[in-house]
Amino acid sequence: MSARARVIAALLLAALVGEAAPARGDDLSPRRQALLLLRVLAYDRNLKTRARGAVRVAVVFRAGDRRSEEQGEEMAAAMAEVARQVVTAGLPVEVLALPYRDAADFEARLEAAAPTCLYVCDALRPAVKEIASAARRRAALAASASREMVKDGLALGIVRSGLHWSLIVNLPAAREEGVDLDAELLEIAEVIR
């Protein structure tokens, strides 16, 4: 691992220091996920071009699914709290909730919202291919806390594995979304080619 990759790993680890233990099983807390996601976004060399003035993070949840709606609310609140305290690559961070009902409705909402990044809640695994395709068309990095959803087409995963967290990058998906991640960040990630 290069010296720069060690620095990146240390910065990402610093995002976790001082946080409370995860509230649910092996999941990372929403706040930890938000901190890590915003830190990782800073290593996208195309971020300023894709963001156009502000990093807009859309938290995508399944409309009508109480558990998914609660997860979306919790993640959006955590992301908004973190966004009040940090900027990403010198850009302000805006957070919005984006319901998913079906592919056509989602595509229209995505176009209107113009997010830089999507955080996709767990209940949307059955729709992950449609969400990933829409993200690619809109040049929005799609992320989640699910290893399976990254394997199924999302670009980025921040997942808890035992006592540790892992960063997973679906490199073809990220490139199709217009994301150009720093090589040193990829050096510390599990990369799906």
PEKA-V584399 format. One record per pair of residues at least 24 apart in sequence whose ideal C-beta (glycine too) atoms are under 7 Angstrom apart, sorted by the first residue. I is the first residue (numbers start at 1). J is the second residue. D is the distance in Angstrom with one decimal. If there is no record, write none. Layout:
# PEKA-V584399
I & J & D
I & J & D
This chain:
# PEKA-V584399
1 & 187 & 6.0
1 & 188 & 7.0
2 & 184 & 6.0
2 & 187 & 6.5
4 & 184 & 4.5
5 & 184 & 4.1
5 & 187 & 4.1
5 & 188 & 5.4
8 & 43 & 6.9
8 & 184 & 5.2
8 & 185 & 5.6
8 & 188 & 6.1
9 & 188 & 4.7
11 & 39 & 6.4
12 & 36 & 6.1
12 & 39 & 5.6
15 & 39 & 5.2
16 & 165 & 7.0
22 & 160 & 6.5
26 & 160 & 4.6
27 & 145 & 6.4
27 & 160 & 5.7
28 & 145 & 6.4
28 & 158 & 6.5
28 & 160 & 4.7
28 & 165 & 5.8
30 & 74 & 5.1
30 & 75 & 4.7
30 & 78 & 3.6
31 & 78 & 4.5
31 & 81 & 6.9
31 & 82 & 6.5
33 & 145 & 5.8
33 & 158 & 5.5
34 & 78 & 4.7
34 & 79 & 4.4
34 & 82 & 4.2
35 & 82 & 5.6
36 & 158 & 4.9
37 & 119 & 6.6
37 & 143 & 5.8
37 & 158 & 6.2
38 & 82 & 6.2
38 & 86 & 6.0
38 & 88 & 4.9
38 & 93 & 6.3
40 & 156 & 6.7
40 & 167 & 6.7
40 & 185 & 6.9
41 & 88 & 5.1
41 & 117 & 6.2
42 & 88 & 5.2
42 & 89 & 4.6
43 & 181 & 5.7
43 & 182 & 4.3
43 & 185 & 4.2
44 & 141 & 6.9
44 & 179 & 5.1
44 & 180 & 6.2
44 & 181 & 5.9
45 & 180 & 4.3
45 & 182 & 6.5
46 & 178 & 5.6
46 & 179 & 6.3
46 & 180 & 4.6
47 & 89 & 5.1
48 & 89 & 6.3
48 & 91 & 6.8
50 & 116 & 5.5
50 & 139 & 5.3
50 & 178 & 5.8
51 & 91 & 5.5
51 & 116 & 4.6
54 & 91 & 5.7
54 & 92 & 5.0
54 & 94 & 5.2
55 & 88 & 4.9
55 & 91 & 5.0
55 & 93 & 4.8
55 & 116 & 4.9
55 & 117 & 6.8
56 & 94 & 4.8
56 & 96 & 6.8
56 & 113 & 7.0
56 & 114 & 6.6
56 & 115 & 4.4
56 & 116 & 5.0
57 & 93 & 6.4
57 & 95 & 5.1
57 & 115 & 6.4
57 & 116 & 6.9
57 & 117 & 4.8
57 & 119 & 6.2
58 & 96 & 5.3
58 & 98 & 4.2
58 & 113 & 5.5
58 & 115 & 3.8
58 & 118 & 5.2
59 & 95 & 6.8
59 & 97 & 5.3
59 & 98 & 6.7
59 & 119 & 4.9
60 & 98 & 4.9
60 & 100 & 5.5
60 & 118 & 5.3
60 & 119 & 6.8
60 & 120 & 4.9
60 & 121 & 6.3
60 & 124 & 6.4
60 & 131 & 6.6
61 & 97 & 6.8
61 & 99 & 6.2
61 & 100 & 6.8
61 & 121 & 4.5
62 & 100 & 5.6
62 & 121 & 6.9
62 & 123 & 4.4
62 & 124 & 5.5
63 & 99 & 3.7
63 & 100 & 6.3
63 & 101 & 4.9
65 & 123 & 5.1
67 & 123 & 6.4
68 & 121 & 5.1
68 & 123 & 3.6
71 & 121 & 4.7
71 & 122 & 6.6
72 & 97 & 5.7
72 & 121 & 5.3
75 & 119 & 5.9
75 & 121 & 6.9
100 & 124 & 5.8
100 & 127 & 6.2
100 & 131 & 6.9
103 & 130 & 4.2
106 & 131 & 6.9
106 & 134 & 6.1
107 & 134 & 5.3
110 & 134 & 5.3
110 & 138 & 5.4
111 & 138 & 6.8
115 & 140 & 5.0
116 & 140 & 6.1
116 & 141 & 7.0
117 & 141 & 4.6
117 & 143 & 6.5
118 & 142 & 4.6
118 & 143 & 6.8
119 & 143 & 5.6
119 & 144 & 6.7
120 & 144 & 4.4
120 & 149 & 6.4
120 & 154 & 6.2
122 & 146 & 5.8
125 & 149 & 5.7
128 & 152 & 4.6
128 & 153 & 5.7
128 & 154 & 6.3
129 & 153 & 5.5
132 & 173 & 6.3
135 & 177 & 5.7
136 & 176 & 4.6
136 & 177 & 5.3
139 & 177 & 5.9
139 & 178 & 4.0
140 & 177 & 6.4
141 & 174 & 6.8
141 & 177 & 5.4
141 & 179 & 5.0
142 & 177 & 6.8
150 & 192 & 6.7
151 & 192 & 6.5
155 & 179 & 6.2
166 & 190 & 5.8
168 & 192 & 6.8
